[in-house]
Amino acid sequence: MPRFTYTARDRSGQTVSDAVEAPSRRDALRLLAARGLHVISASDASPAPVNGRGRSANGAATPSPRLERRRNVARAQRLPFLESLHDLTTSGMSAGEAVRLLSTRIKEPALRALCSALWERLSEGAPLSRAMSDFPAVFDAATVNLIQAGEATGSLNETLDRLITHLNEQRELRRQLVAALAYPIFMVVVATGVILFFLFFLLPRLQVLLTSLGGELPMSTKLLVGLAQFALHYGLFVALGLVLGAIAFWRWRHTEPGRQATDAWLLKLPVVGPFVVSQTVLAFSQTLGVLLANGITAAEALRMTERQIANRVHRRAFDEATARVLEGEALSLALGRTGCFPDLVLDRLAVGENTGNVVPSLRDIARSYQKIVSNQLNLFTKVIASGVLLLVFVLVGFIAFAIVSAVFKVSGSFKLG
């Protein structure tokens, strides 16, 4: 008879690990439940070959193709699922029953598919964290580990609350960034349209009129006409070259050497550099604070936090700092050696370490840098918008000056003649 190893909690809350013999995994789970054990994990001690009907030789279910296809659900479903789950668990419902209810009541197709797939795993006895780990495209390792810690400590609802707050803060930051870039992009598109309209529609007609009147055109008009002719004959090739260059640069940036180089360039830019530093501090303080508050060990929390840092230069420096922390060095001192974190952040973190209040210190830093990043986004918007407007005024002004000066010069020579 197949033998299954399991980890479970007994009625007193103590964790026990042992093995049990049963015809199938489902029967093993029923047997353990009858003994009053809450199963955390259970696996076949001797994996058997799979037959052609989706079940192993000992009767344990294997993931169906339908479930495998559902694992491609987008990351966008993570926050709605967690919010819906939190709403039900807050009312006193267990996580398993909440997922079962969501799998039948949710109307949105992608979210309902996710809930149904999770319920398939939960109905086989898997804990919520393990079921979520089957969907790495939706739930990253940090989310799964937080849920696992909440299950182990019996504080799943509080863990969900902190995780939802954290994800909402990240979503708000992305929304602000998109909103900050929307107006400058709109201005660039409008300016490009106006300039193309002048060069390819008005200027050729004006050039015919000025040529018929005779006279020498001023240098600014000749330059404008030359640029228009060049754009007319070679503009398509220039645009194609720019597009191919942009694609090549984008692909190079997605390589590790390219990402390292471009991230280092970003840190040297006047306005972008401080913004990248603030983003790193915000991601570090938010993520590490949430992980430590939910019982994740310091080593695991630091490694997970490292993956949330976008800038590769900062990530590499944080990796070195993490290695020093694991060797016994204080976190504030290790981060100070990297040269990537502001002194005030390190001082506040050192105070938290000395008083044993690291998590509150990280939360305070996160709140402060949430405001700093928001202010920097507003400044970034103003700088970009001002630069775009200045460029538009210069180009349109040059076009207007070239046209008006040509009209005055030709009309003056016509009167003299």
Secondary structure, 3 states (H helix, E strand, C coil): CCEEEEEEECCCCCEEEEEEECCCHHHHHHHHHHCCCEEEEEEECCCCCECCCCEECCCCECCCHHHHHHCCCCHHHHHHHHHHHHHHHHCCCCHHHHHHHHHHHCCCHHHHHHHHHHHHHHHCCCCHHHHHHCCCCCCCHHHHHHHHHHHHHCCHHHHHHHHHHHHHHHHHHHHHHHHHHHHHHHHHHHHHHHHHHHHHHHHHHHHHHHHHHCCCCCHHHHHHHHHHHHHHHHHHHHHHHHHHHHHHHHHHHCCHHHHHHHHHHHHHCCCHHHHHHHHHHHHHHHHHHHHHHCCCCHHHHHHHHHHHCCCHHHHHHHHHHHHHHHCCCCHHHHHHHHCCCCHHHHHHHHHHHHHCCHHHHHHHHHHHHHHHHHHHHHHHHHHHHHHHHHHHHHHHHHHHHHHHHHHHHHHHHHHHC
